[in-house]
Amino acid sequence: MAYNANILLGRISKVHGYEGAVTVKLEKTFIENIPYMESVFLEIEGKPVPFFIDESEYPGSDILRLKFEGYGTFEKVNEFTGCRVFLTTGEKEHTSAGVMSFQNYKVILPDNNLVGTISDIIENPGQWLLNISTPDKKEILIPFHEDLIRSIDKRKKVIIMDLPEGLLEIN
């Protein structure tokens, strides 16, 4: 993980809730264009400090919510308010190994309805597909695209996806 001071993601504007999440006000270039990130650097007292991301959520507009591994309380992240957030160099779209790590994750809709569990990930030209086993033992395919992902919780192994109306019925 290498530090690159040229890629400013945004600035932590406040703590969100009591479970250690922070709200990042994004730079204009990242609005509606959030890269896949496993880690970031926070500029603390003028020095870059690496943090691994436990959860991320993009509620829209110019706001990104991040929760860092090992920082699960308000008190631990409160001191980060005002810190600039930089991307690590080499941030890129999901790699094959990175995408495969989502196998056995549960896929949930925003209304908390369970779609199923990811049983396989298929690499199609230009598009990853999630092969999901539903609770009633059906297999469905869903495109694995950042526009459909609302949040990923690595600890709980859950992906919340906002799927277009009718997508589940055509499988």
MARKEVEX-467038 format. One record per atom (N, C-alpha, C): residue in one letter; x negated, y negated, z negated. Coordinates in pm, whole numbers, plus 50000, padded with zeros to 5 digits. Example, Ala and Ser with C-alpha at 12.3 -4.5 7.8 and 13.67 -1.06 7.14 Angstrom:
BEGIN
A486815056949220;A487705045049220;A486805033049220;S487155022549292;S486335010649286;S487104999749213;
//
This chain:
BEGIN
M499145011650000;M500005000050000;M499104987850000;A499184979950103;A498334968150116;A499174955450109;Y498594945450049;Y499284932650029;Y499094923850152;N500174917250194;N500094908050306;N500874895450268;A500134884850238;A500774872350194;A501494865150306;N501424870350429;N502084863950541;N503534868350559;I503954878750487;I505304883950506;I506114881650379;L506644869650365;L507454865950249;L508884870750272;L509344879850187;L510714884750195;L511684874650135;G511314868850021;G512184859149956;G511674855949816;R512584850849734;R512244846949597;R513324852349504;I512904857449388;I513864862549291;I514584850549229;S515894850049249;S516654838449200;S517244840749062;K517564853449029;K518134856148897;K518164871148873;V518484874748748;V518694888648711;V520164891848739;H520424903848789;H521794907848819;H522204918948721;G523114915948633;G523594925748537;G522604928048424;Y522804939148352;Y521964942148235;Y521114954548255;E521094960148376;E520384972548398;E519124970848481;G518584958748484;G517284956548545;G517264953048692;A518384949948752;A518404945948893;A518124930948904;V517484927149012;V517224912949038;V517854909249171;T518204896449183;T518754891149307;T517664883449379;V517404887249503;V516384880649585;V517084872049688;K516774859249691;K517274850249796;K516324852049914;L516834857350024;L516024861050140;L515594849150224;E514434850450286;E513994840950387;E514914842650509;K515054832250588;K515984832450702;K515714843750799;T514454847450821;T514144857950918;T514644871650876;F514914873650746;F515354886750698;F516864887750676;I517584876750693;I519034877150677;I519604886150787;E520394895950748;E520984905750839;E519944914850904;N518694914650856;N517634922650918;N516694927650809;I517214935650716;I516444940350602;I515614952550646;P514284952050629;P513474963650665;P513584974550560;Y513254986750599;Y513184997750504;Y511974995250414;M512164995850283;M511074992850190;M511035003250080;E509835007750049;E509645016349933;E508975008549820;S508304997649857;S507604989649758;S507484975249808;V507234966249713;V507014952049744;V505954946849647;F505484934949675;F504584927949583;F505324915849528;L505234913849397;L505724901649335;L504514893049305;E504634880149332;E503564870949301;E503784866149157;I502944871149067;I503064867848925;I501794860348885;E501974848048839;E500854839248802;E499824838348915;G500324837549040;G499474835749156;G498804848349208;K499074859849145;K498444872449186;K499494882449231;P499184890349336;P500134900349384;P500154912549292;V501364916649251;V501524928449166;V502484937849238;P502064950549261;P502934959949334;P504054965549246;F505234967349309;F506384973349242;F507034983249338;F507384995049287;F508105004849367;F509605002549348;I510345003649457;I511785000949456;I512535013749422;D513385012849320;D514215024049278;D515555023549350;E516135011649362;E517425009849430;E517394996549505;S518084996249617;S518264983549687;S519684982949740;E520214970849742;E521574968749791;E521614955449864;Y522194955549982;Y522344943250058;Y523834939850066;P524314931149973;P525744927749975;P526134918250087;G525144913250161;G525424904250272;G524844890450249;S525044881950347;S524564868250343;S523054867850328;D522554859750236;D521104858450219;D520644864250085;I521354874350036;I521084880349906;I520724895049921;L519694899249848;L519294913249839;L519124916449692;R519664927749648;R519474931949509;R518474943249505;L517504942149416;L516484952349400;L516404956749255;K516114969549237;K515844974849105;K514524982349117;F513594979149027;F512254984849035;F512114996948943;E511315006648986;E511065018548905;E510415014448773;G510955019448663;G510395016648532;G510855003648469;Y511734996348536;Y512224983448485;Y513744983748481;G514294990748382;G515724993048377;G516514984348281;T515914973348233;T516654964748141;T516524950148181;F517454942248134;F517454927848158;F516154921648106;E515754925747987;E514564919947924;E513304922148007;K513174933948068;K511964937248144;K511834929148273;V512964925448334;V512894918548464;V513164903548454;N513604898948338;N513934884848322;N512754875648354;E511544880048321;E510354871848346;E510014870648495;F510654878548581;F510364878148724;F511154867148797;T512094860848730;T512884850248794;T511954839348846;G512124836048973;G511294825849038;G510104831449114;C509774844249092;C508624850249162;C508934852149310;R507914850049392;R508054852849535;R507844867749558;V508594873249656;V508554887449689;V507964888949829;F506894896849839;F506224899149966;F506354913750006;L506454916150136;L506464929750188;L505054935350187;T504964948450175;T503664954850190;T503404956050339;T502144956450378;T501844958050520;T502214972150562;G502544973550687;G502894986650739;G504344990450712;E505154981150660;E506574984250643;E507134987150782;K507874997850792;K508415001450921;K509735008550903;E510365011451013;E511625018751006;E511365032550949;H512415039450916;H512295052650855;H511405061650939;T510395067650876;T509565077450944;T510225090950931;S509735100651004;S510305114050998;S510245119450855;A509095118350790;A508965123350653;A509875115650558;G509975102450576;G510825094350489;G512295097650503;V512745099750626;V514145103150649;V514455116950594;M513555126250610;M513795139850563;M513915140450411;S513385130550341;S513485130350195;S514925128150147;F515835124350236;F517225122050198;F518065134850203;Q517455146050239;Q518185158550242;Q518665161750100;N519875166850087;N520555170249961;N521085158049886;Y520995146149944;Y521635134349884;Y523135135249909;K523915129549819;K525355128649838;K525655115749914;V526615116350005;V527055104550079;V528435100750026;I528535088249982;I529765083149920;I530205070549994;L531505068850006;L532065056750065;L532145045749959;P532265033049998;P532335022149900;P533465023549798;D534535030849832;D535635032849737;D535405045049647;N534155050049643;N533715061449560;N534255074949606;N534805075949727;N535205088949780;N533975096149833;L533825108849795;L532705116949838;L532925121849980;V531965119050068;V532015124450204;V531455138550202;G530315140350136;G529695153450127;G528215152150094;T527485163250116;T526065163850086;T525285165750216;I524185158550230;I523365159550351;I522675173150352;S523035181650447;S522445194950456;S521275195350555;D521275186050650;D520215185750749;D520155171750811;I518985168350863;I518815155650931;I518275158751071;I518995154051170;I518675157351309;I518075145051376;E516915147151439;E516255136351510;E516685136851657;N517605128051692;N518075126451829;N517265115351893;P517065115152023;P516355103952084;P517035090652054;G516345082051983;G516875068851952;G517825068251834;Q518145079551769;Q519135079351661;Q518955091351569;W518885088951440;W518915099651340;W520365103051311;L520665115951294;L522015120251258;L521965127951127;L522895124951039;L523025132350914;L524045143350934;N523635155850909;N524565166950912;N525055168550769;I526325165750746;I526885165350611;I527855176850591;S527655184050480;S528585194650440;S529615188450348;T530885188750389;T531945182650310;T532345192250197;P533075187150097;P533525195849987;P534395207550035;D535105205950147;D535915216950199;D535175225150304;K533825224850298;K532915233350378;K532925230350527;K533325218250568;K533215214250708;K531865207650729;E531365207950851;E530125201150888;E530495189050974;I529985177350935;I530235165251015;I528905158351042;L528845151151152;L527645143551188;L527945128651175;I527025121551110;I527155107051093;I525825100751133;P525855090051213;P524605083151247;P523955077351121;F522655079051110;F521905073450997;F521315060351045;H522075049651024;H521675036551074;H521795026450961;E520835017250955;E520785007450846;E522054998950837;D522754996850947;D523984988850943;D525114996050868;L525015009250856;L526055016950788;L525735019250641;I524495016750600;I524055019450463;I524295007250377;R525045009250270;R525274998350176;R524214998550066;S523895010550013;S522845011649912;S522375026049903;I521145027449851;I520545040649829;I520055040949685;D520485051149612;D520045053049474;D519205065849471;K517885064149468;K516985075749471;K517085084049344;R517325077549232;R517395084849106;R518605094149103;K519755089249146;K520985097249146;K521125105449273;K520255103049372;K520305109649503;K521655107349569;V521995094349583;V523275090349640;V523035079449745;I523715080649858;I523725070249960;I525155065449975;I525365052549956;I526695046849977;I526725041150118;M527645046250199;M527725042150339;M529085035950368;D529065025450447;D530265018650491;D530495023050637;L531325033150655;L531515039250787;L532665032650862;P532515031750995;P533605026051077;P534875034651065;E535995027951071;E537275034951062;E537395045351174;G537795057351137;G538005068051234;G536795076851258;L535615073151208;L534405081151234;L534515095151173;L535035096151053;L535145109250989;L536175118051056;E537205112151115;E538265120051178;E537835126051313;I536845120351381;I536465125551513;I535535137651503;N535055140751385;N534165152351369;N534945165151362;
//
